[in-house]
Amino acid sequence: MRLIALAGIAVALAIAVPALSAGDPRAETVAKGLAAIGDPELAKADYVEHCAGCHGVQGLSAPAKLPELRGRVGYMMCTADTRAYLLRLPNIAKSRISDNQQLADMLNFMVFGLGGTSILPGTKPFTAAEVGYERQFALTSASLVRERKRHVETAIGKCGAPASFRNFYSGN
């Protein structure tokens, strides 16, 4: 079991974070979001353990019928409702990671690391308080499809997400 855990950490360390050029206005926001993570290596390892099995180690879930995170998840950070949606997803809200700061760190890695090219300038990182509050309102599987569609339309209309964001992954 210890060997598997160490292998997961090694994979986590090899996750390639999309690069932004120095002149890109999102670069400072992404840097601040990543700097807010207390333990970056633990955040990456938590992502591998809790999310990568479905969403892919690099945030590329295709061909699975799950939302791709890489270069896309940041669009869901631009309104209070879309942020809350991410935190209310059952696998987030009911995560075995009980420490809200640790979960916020993992989510900030996912959003600012994997989703960095989709972050809008000025996007704030998740906080432990925000995570703790929103976890109380976990979505049910019955509401997931409807809620995702609603929030994706918000991201397209208000946050600059491309129309292809309606698809689970690029090329879908």
Secondary structure, DSSP 8 states (H G I E B T S, - for coil): -HHHHHHHHHHHHT-------TT-THHHHHHHHHHT-S-HHHHHHHHHHHTHHHH-TTS--TTSSS---TTTGGGGGSSHHHHHHHHHSHHHHT-S---HHHHHHHHHIIIIIITGGG--TT-----HHHHHHHGGG---HHHHHHHHHHHHHHHHHHH---GGGGSSSTT-
